[in-house]
Amino acid sequence: MSVRQSLLAILDQGPCYGYQLRAEFDRRTGSTWPLNVGQIYNTLERLERDGLVARGEADSQGHVYWQITDAGSAEVARWLSSPVVRASATRDEVAIKLAVAATLPGVDVAGVIRAQRTASMQQLESLRCAEYAGSDPEGPQGLAWSLVADSMIFAAEAELRWLDHAEQRLAGHPDHAMGLELTAERPKRGRPIGRPIPA
């Protein structure tokens, strides 16, 4: 999720001050990923450094309004018209944990999978039971909330399918583990063995 681009896109609608930006971000994402004000101001300062926003004068209540620049508007247009490319180096903690557990001698990998499956199922059930807390579930904020909630539900369902797949793959190996012992071979510089997974 890009906080930077999201804040820029909101500023493209008009000048805002920090707390206002936070409220607008929450409205547009269903309050799913709350931001703290410090994170917003740090991001605004970086955007200012990069010439994408300009700091205005404080109003009578002390609110400093930030305004997007032409370069910032062009950045928003680029962001909105470009697909999100998921980097191949993105690390999924569950996948890494299971891969490491599967190669450690004496680890009950089936138990690791069971524990994760239980947690993932609880998370999925919680997501499915969640309800929009606003007054108009069919309005723009309700739609934004449901889009984010649906994405999280689909991700949890995919994780459960992957856990089933991993369990089946590991069932074909004795003791559910390949048991890699520490090697005495000194690592060589350069790329590790194996091919990078494409994005």
Rosetta blueprint (number, residue, H / E / L):
1 M L
2 S L
3 V H
4 R H
5 Q H
6 S H
7 L H
8 L H
9 A H
10 I H
11 L H
12 D L
13 Q L
14 G L
15 P L
16 C E
17 Y L
18 G H
19 Y H
20 Q H
21 L H
22 R H
23 A H
24 E H
25 F H
26 D H
27 R H
28 R H
29 T H
30 G L
31 S L
32 T L
33 W L
34 P L
35 L L
36 N L
37 V H
38 G H
39 Q H
40 I H
41 Y H
42 N H
43 T H
44 L H
45 E H
46 R H
47 L H
48 E H
49 R H
50 D L
51 G L
52 L L
53 V E
54 A E
55 R E
56 G E
57 E E
58 A E
59 D L
60 S L
61 Q L
62 G L
63 H L
64 V E
65 Y E
66 W E
67 Q E
68 I E
69 T L
70 D H
71 A H
72 G H
73 S H
74 A H
75 E H
76 V H
77 A H
78 R H
79 W H
80 L H
81 S H
82 S L
83 P L
84 V L
85 V L
86 R L
87 A L
88 S L
89 A L
90 T L
91 R L
92 D L
93 E H
94 V H
95 A H
96 I H
97 K H
98 L H
99 A H
100 V H
101 A H
102 A H
103 T L
104 L L
105 P L
106 G L
107 V L
108 D L
109 V H
110 A H
111 G H
112 V H
113 I H
114 R H
115 A H
116 Q H
117 R H
118 T H
119 A H
120 S H
121 M H
122 Q H
123 Q H
124 L H
125 E H
126 S H
127 L H
128 R H
129 C H
130 A L
131 E L
132 Y L
133 A L
134 G L
135 S L
136 D L
137 P L
138 E L
139 G L
140 P H
141 Q H
142 G H
143 L H
144 A H
145 W H
146 S H
147 L H
148 V H
149 A H
150 D H
151 S H
152 M H
153 I H
154 F H
155 A H
156 A H
157 E H
158 A H
159 E H
160 L H
161 R H
162 W H
163 L H
164 D H
165 H H
166 A H
167 E H
168 Q H
169 R H
170 L H
171 A H
172 G L
173 H L
174 P H
175 D H
176 H H
177 A L
178 M L
179 G L
180 L L
181 E L
182 L L
183 T L
184 A L
185 E L
186 R L
187 P L
188 K L
189 R L
190 G L
191 R L
192 P L
193 I L
194 G L
195 R L
196 P L
197 I L
198 P L
199 A L
